[in-house]
Amino acid sequence: MCRCSILTRAQPNRPLTSTIASFALPAFSPFAPWGPKRSPMAVQTMPLALYLKRFRVSFKPCGRPQQKRPEPAFATRSAVFVPLPGLLRGSIAMPASPISPPAPRPHPALGRRRWVLGLLLLGALFPATASEGRLREQLQPIIDRLPEGSNAAVAVYCLRQQRFVFTHNEQRQLRLASVAKVPVSAAALLDLGQDFEFVTSLVNLGPDIAQGSIAGLGIIARGDPALDEHHTERQPDRIFIEWAQALQRQGVRRISGDIVIDNSYFAGPIRPSTYPGGARNIQAWYSAPASAFAWNNNCIEVQVRPTRLGEPVQVLTRPVSDRIRIINRATTQSSNLSGGIIVNRAEHSNTITVSGRYQAPTAWFPVSIHEDPDLLAGDHLAHILRQQGIAIDGQVRLGRVDANRPLLHEHRSGLMGALAIFNQRSQNFYGEQIIRVLGQRHRGEGSIVAGAATVMEILTSRLGLPAEHISLLDGSGLSYDNLSSAWYICQLLARMDRLPISQIYRQTLREQWVSGVRCQVKTGALAVARCLAGYINASPENSYTFTILLNRGEAGGTAWSRVLQNRERENLLAAMVAALKP
């Protein structure tokens, strides 16, 4: 046990444990039982007995007993103020006064423990204060120079101390852009689990396989987003080729009836009505619809190949389907001339117009499907089956399929691969599929409304996040009124980081190195917003979550340019890293 004398002014003959003594601690100290305060200069007091108990330090009076002295008239309260240098010197005593005898010298064994205690306090208090000061010094000038009329919310949260170290408008709900993928992907991982698989079943609509023929092929679709080129080295046909080979291994050579697509797993509109309008937006790949049976991100891809000079080019599409109409106005020209090809999709149909002049084969150019995505996927499956030698006598149509029919083949895609594409490549289509899957599993309805409500319920029940801090209108962030606060996104990331799946979730985010510091981020970009959120791994001991939400607001003209806002978004992240690096 360590020994020292502690003088108190009230009731000097009573034991130390019955004497109320307090010392000052800065309010931002992690040891303060009242928790961190916003003002780092605030000072509070802490009962000395609680301090001794917390650090398991025992003090006993030494030397001769104190003689009882009369209380001076001015002594109205009992307090011991312990300045931090006093801890380092190894003494806890009030300064000498005319009415107090000098404090006895402490036992030598006490010095080492107090040095350790002092260093702990220094390490806990001063680095946090310094980093907060640097954050304010580096971030505030960038925020202050944002265009007049724009809105910004910025927050940085320390995972070790479990508190915010910088905030600016952190409670204000602003547009998220693709940062809305953070709550959707978190809810999916929390609810479905890392081992979840999307399953598509191929079943025999007849009783058996008779002489290589089946009465019909049923496709029970459950919203798999990954039947695309992302997982097949940019060869999306490979998946359906594998299905054909699986059927052939079962002995199937002919489908004498129809291919029936059961798309009942999803319900409601195939795309949100809140998506941005305009010809450019509605036909862009990032506006692709959702469907229970979806192939190659529900886009129509167009490729142009030259023919003879001056004659129409050859136009290829995938999926291959008679439901797609092609208007070819493009011609082949000499290789000595410059040219170009324009591909447009009609606003209310799957009609593709190709115009221009070109002299060489083009890459595949995607436009979003307008309608019937399940049937287009079925048409392309039928095309591949025929290519692989399986005859089809019937047609492709929609209908309910009994899940108890004889199973011919199952295709499975893992959730983690889908979440990586969703977050790292910001693939909107994946989010629209995943949010509907969540809605179906929890509410029996694979719709946007059911899915959005499910996401908020999961985050509230599993992470304790208040639902009133977020508004979701889709699974991708494309709708302008997907709203939340910097506080909410930082807290979501922080609470995910406390779970056993924290590293698994972090791996779904895009890795970005800033000044030698590894960050894991989710970007977001709309015409009206530039956003960024994720983790900053400043050192092995200190990681932070951060959120940057920049909205155009009332700013207009060149003041809100894409280049400018992208630059300022990255400047804010770079400033955070610079302030938080050891």
Residue, then its C-alpha position, 0 to 999 in steps of 0.5 A: m500500500c502507498r502512504c501519504s498524508i492528505l489534509t482536509r479542512a472539514q472534520p479533521n478527526r474523521p477518517l479520510t473515507s468520510t471526508i468529502a474531498s474533490f479535485a478538478l478535472p477538465a470536462f473533456s477528460p475520458f475519466a470524468p464520470w459526467g461524460p464529455k462536454r462540448s466546451p473543452m475549457a469547462v472544469q468540473t469536480m470529481p469526488l476524491a474517493l471515487y478517483l481513488k476507487r477507480f484507480r485502485v490507489s489507497f492512501k493512509p495517514c502517516g506520521r503523528p496524528q494531527q492535533k485538533r485545531p480550531e476551524p478558521a472563520f473563512a473555512t466554509r467548504s472542504a476541497v483538495f485541488v490537484p493540479l496535473p503537475g502535482l500528480l507528476r511530482g508525486s504529491i496530493a496536498m493543498p499548498a501550504s498556508p498559515i494555518s496548515p502544517p507542511a504536508p509530510r513527504p510521501h512514501p517512496a513507493l508512491g512515486r512510480r504509481r503516480w508517474v504512471l497515473g500522470l502519464l495516463l492522464l496526459g495521454a488521454l487529455f492532450p492528444a484529443t485536445a490537440s487533434e480537435g484543435r487541428l481539425r477545427e483549424q484545418l476544416q473550418p476555413i474550407i467550410d467557410r469558403l463554400p459557395e454562398g447559399s450552399n449547405a454543408a454538414v461535417a462530422v468526425y467521430c473518434l472510435r476509441q473515445q466514442r465521441f465526436v471530435f469535430t461537428h458542423n451542422e451535424q444534426r441537419q438532414l441533407r441529401l445523401a446521394s450514394v452515401a445512402k448506400v451505407p445504411v442499405s448495405a449495413a442493414a443487409l449485412l446485419d439482417l441477411g448475414q455474411d453467408f447469405e446467398f441469392v438463389t434462382s431455381l430452375v425446375n421441371l414443369g413436367p413430372d420427369i425427363a422423357q427421352g431428353s424432353i421436359a414439358g416446360l422450364g420454370i424459373i423461380a427468381r428471387g432478386d439475384p442482382a449478380l447475374d451479370e458481367h461483374h462476376t464473369e470477367r465481363q462475359p455475362d453470357r457465361i452464367f446462362i451457358e452454365w445453366a444450359q450445361a447443367l440442364q444437359r447434364q440432367g439429360v435435357r435436350r428439348i423443352s416442349g413447352d414454355i419457359v415460365i418466369d415466376n417474378s412474384y418475389f418482387a412487387g410494385p413499380i420497377r423503378p421509383s417515381t422519385y428518380p430524377g427525370g429528363a431524357r438523359n437520366i431515364q435512359a442512363w445505366y444508373s437508372a436501371p429498374a429492378s426485377a426478380f429475374a434480372w440479367n446484366n444489371n437490367c440494361i440493354e447493351v448496344q454494339v455497332r459494327p461497320t459493314r461496307l462503306g456508305e451502308p448501314v452499320q450492323v447493330l447488335t443488342r444484348p439481351v437478344s429479344d424481339r421485345i427490343r426495337i432497333i431504329n438504325r440510322a448509322t452508316t459505315q464511313s471511311s477510316n480516314l474520317s472522324g465520326g461518332i455514334i449516338v445511342n438513344r432509348a425512347e422515353h416510354s419503350n424499349t426502342i433504341t435509335v442508333s445514328g451517326r457514322y463510324q468505321a470500327p466496331t464499338a464497345w458495348f454501350p448500355v442504356s437502361i431497360h424501360e419495361d419488361p426486364d423479367l421477360l427480356a432476361g427470359d428471352h436471352l436465356a432462351h437464346i443461349l439455350r438454343q445456342q447450346g443445343i437445347a430446342i425450345d418449342g414454346q414461348v417465354r412468359l410470366g406465371r407462378v411456378d410451384a416451388n415443389r416441382p422437380l429441381l433441375h439446377e440452382h444458381r447461388s450468388g453470395l451477398m458479400g460479393a454483391l455488397a462489394i460491387f454495390n459500395q465500391r462501384s456504387q452500382n445503383f441496380y444492386g441497391e434496388q434489388i437488395i432493398r426489395v429482398l429485405g422487404q420481401r423477407h420481413r414484410g412479405e412484399g418485395s417493394i421499395v416502400a416495404g424495403a425502405a421501412t425494413v432498412m430503418e427498422i433493422l438499423t433501429s433494432r440492431l444499432g439503436l439508431p432513431a428512425e426519424h434521422i433518416s428518410l429513404l426513397d430508394g435503395s441506391g441514393l439516386s432520388y434527391d430526397n434521400l435525407s439524413s444527418a452527418w450525426y446519423i451516418c457517423q453513428l451508424l459506421a461507429r456502431m457497425d465497428r463495435l460488432p464482430i462483423s466490423q471488418i467484414y463490413r469495412q471490406t465492402l467499402r472502397e479503399q482510398w489512401v490519403s497522405g499515407v493513411r488508409c481510408q475506407v469510404k463511400t462516395g456520393a454524387l448528384a447534380v445537387a450533392r457531393c458527399l463522402a463517408g467512411y473510416i479514417n485509420a489514422s494510426p493502429e490505436n486511433s480510427y475515426t468515422f467521418t461524414i461530409l455532406l455538401n448540398r447545392g442549396e440555393a447556390g447556383g451558376t459556376a459557384w456550384s460546379r462539379v469540379l469545384q465540389n469534388r475538389e472541396r470534398e477531397n480537400l475536407l478529407a485530406a484536411m481531416v487526415a492531416a489533423l488526425k495523423p500522429 
